[in-house]
Amino acid sequence: MPELLQKIDGLVDRLANRLIWRFAPKKLDVRTDVPLVSFTFDDVPDSALHQGAEILERHGVRGTFYIAGGLEGRVEPDRTLITAAGCEALSRREHEVGCHTFSHSKIKRLTGGALAQDLDRNADYLARGGVGEPARNFAFPYNAAWPMARKELGRRYRTCRAAGEAINRGAVDPLMLKAVEIRQPEQHAFGLTRWIDDLVAQPGWLVFFTHDIAPRPTPYGCTPETFEHLVRYAVEKRCTVLPVDKALDRLGG
């Protein structure tokens, strides 16, 4: 029964996302002659700091790291989560620190005033941890949006990011940005350069997201070699690589 309930829950999430993408008002006009790429990280594992951020910096670019403060320092079998000191280091090194809730709960489970309280708690966590700027952009835990949360999220953030496996072009809902996941198997992750080729042929805003960058990645990450391959390819193809907030500024959003 728990497995059946989990499948039903996942189906509800997918339906909610599709309904929002289809019916939500489109307020951000993504028109650009320059192909824009943003590399983003969710949760965030400490390897995203020690490997991911360093790779971006080697190529002279920066990324967006969506932090869930309630995961701070958690040690799991295949990864360790970032600490407050790591968040401060990302901010000091000019990466963008975004919000991923505090509890890392699906949005639809934060009912009543619970969502506002959770987001306030994450904001306080980041501020106390030394992150200089308040989070201006958000990523849905588990990529699961919820229509009833849009008012609260829209009041706080410039954008919210889900998945969607698409490049943002034309009229885009800023509270449901689409993104392409960098994940296992490694051959699949390595081949995501095809999205960059598509972007160069028809400019828009390509948002990548991943989790850990490790020699033995989780199913939701990739190796340092593959991540560097993607970043280098984007730079060599003369894409403009920016954190989410700066990409928005570039688009006039």
N, C-alpha and C positions, 0 to 999 in steps of 0.2 A: 504493500500500500504506500509506504513512503516514496518508493520509486515512481509510482503512478502520480502521486501528488506533485512530485518534483517536475514531471513531464508536463502536467497541467499548468503549473506555475510558469514554466518556461514558455509554454504556448501563449499564455496571457501576456507575458512580457513582449513577445514578438508581435502579437496583434496590436498591443498598445503603441509600440513603435511605429508600425505601419500606418495606423490610423492618424497618428500625429503627423508623420511625414506627408500624408495625403491631404489632410484637412487643415493643418495649422497655417496661419497667415505667414506669408513670405515677406520679410522686411529687409533682408540684407541682399543687396545686388552685387554679386561676385562677378565683376567685370575687370579683367586685367590683361594687359599685353605681355606681362611677365609671369611665367609659371611660378607659383608660390607653393612651398612645401613647409609643413610643420611636423617635427618629430616630437611625439608626446609619450609619456609614461604614466601608467596607473599604479596606484597603491602606496608607496613605491619601494621595490626591493633595493637593498643597499648596493647591489651590483649595477643598478641603473645610475647611481652616483659614481661609483668607482670605475665603471667601464663606459656606460652610456654617455655620461656628461663629458668625460675625458675625450672620447672619440669625437663628439660634436666640437669640442673646443679645439682639437687638433686641426679641424677643418675651418676654424674661424667662425663657427656658428653656434647658436644656442637653442635649447629646447624648452618644452613645457612639462612640468612634473606635477601631476595631480595627486595631492597628499590626503590620505585618510589618517588623521592623528591617532585614532584608536588602535591602529595597527603598529604603533611605534615600537621598534625594537623586537617585535615578535619573531621568535625563532621557530621555523617550520622545517619539515624534513628536507626540503629542497631549496629553501631560500630564507634569508633574514631580512626583515623590513627595516627601512631607514629610521634613524633617530632624529630628534629635534635638532641636534648639532648638524646632521646631514642636510636637513632642510635649510638651515641657516647658511651652510656652505654653498648650496645651490643658488640661493638668493644673492650671496656675496659675489659669486662667480657669474652673475648676470643672466642666469637662467630664470625662467618664469615659474613661480610656484602657484599652482591652482588648487581648487578644492575638489575633493572626492568623497564628501561627507566626513564626519568624524567616525561614525560607527561602522562604515562600509556596509550599510544595510541597503536593500533595495528601497527605492524612493516610495513605492506604494505601501510599504510597511511603516513609514513614518507619518502617521495620521495625526489629525488635529494640529496642535502646536509642536509636535515632536520634531518635524522637519526644521522649523525655525530654530528650535533649541539645539538641534544637532549641528546645524550650520554655524550657529553662534559659537558653539563649543570648539569647532574646528578652527574658526577664525581666531579665537582666543589662544588656542594651542600654538598656531603659527606665529602669532604676535609675541607670545611669551618665549617662543623658541628663537626669536631674533630675525624672523623674516620681515624685511623692511616694508614691503608693500602688501596691503590686503589682497586676497585672491580676487581676481576680476573675471575668472573663467572657471568653468565647472565641467566635470566628466561624470556621467552616471555610473555608479557601481554596477557591475555586471552588464553594462550597456542597456539597462532597463529603465526607460523613461516612464512617466505617469502623467496623464493630462491634468489631474487635480493639483499637481505641484508647480505648474508652469508660472502661476502668478508670483509665488514666493521666489522661485528661481530667477524669474525675469526681473524682479525687484533688486536682486543682489548682483547678478552676473551679466557680463556682456554676451557670453555664449555658454551653451551647454553642448557637450559632445557625446554622441552615441557611437554606433558602429555604422552599418549601412553599406560598407564596401563600395564606395563611390567617391568621385571627385566632386567637390562643391563648385558648381558653375551656375550662372544666371541667378534667378530668384531663389534665395536660400532662407530657411527658417533658422535664425541664429541660436534658438534654443534647442535645435536638433541638428547640429553639424554632423555630417557624415564623415566616416573615417575608415581607413584600411588597416587591418590588424597584421602586425609582424609576429608570426607565431610558428610553431612546429607543424609539419616536418621541416627540417632545415632546407631541403631543396626547394620547398614552396617559398620560404622566407627569402632565399637568395634570388629567386625569380621575380620578386616584387618590383624589380626595375621596370617591368612592363608598364606599371602604373605611372612611373616617371616618364617613360616614352609617350604614353597617352597624354600626359599633362603638357609636355613640350609641344606636341602636335596641336593641341587645343588648350591654351592656357586657362587655368582656374586655380583653385586652392585645394591641394592634396594634403590631407592630415593623416599621418601615420600614427598608430598607437601600439605600444607593446608593454611588457612588464620587466622581466629580468634580462640582463645581458651577461651571459655566463657561459663558461666552457661546456657545462652540462646544463643547458637551460630547462626550465619547466616547459610544459606544453604551450605556455602563453608568452614565451620569450624566444630569444635567438642567441647565437654565439657572437662574441665580439667581432670575429672576422666577417660574419654576414652583416652585422649592423654597420661596420665600417664600409663595407662594399656598397650598401645602400646610400649612406651619407656621401661618400666620395662620388658615386654616380650622379646624385642630384646636383652636387657642386660642379662637377665636370660638364654636366648638361646645361650649365648656366641658369639653374633654378635659383630663385631667391629663397633662402632657407631662414625662416623666422619663427620665434615663439608665437603662440596663438595671439596674444595681445598685440604684438607688433604687426602681425599679419593683418589684423583687424584695422589697425591704424593705417596701414598701407592701402587698404580697400576703402577707407573712409567710413567704416562701420561704427 
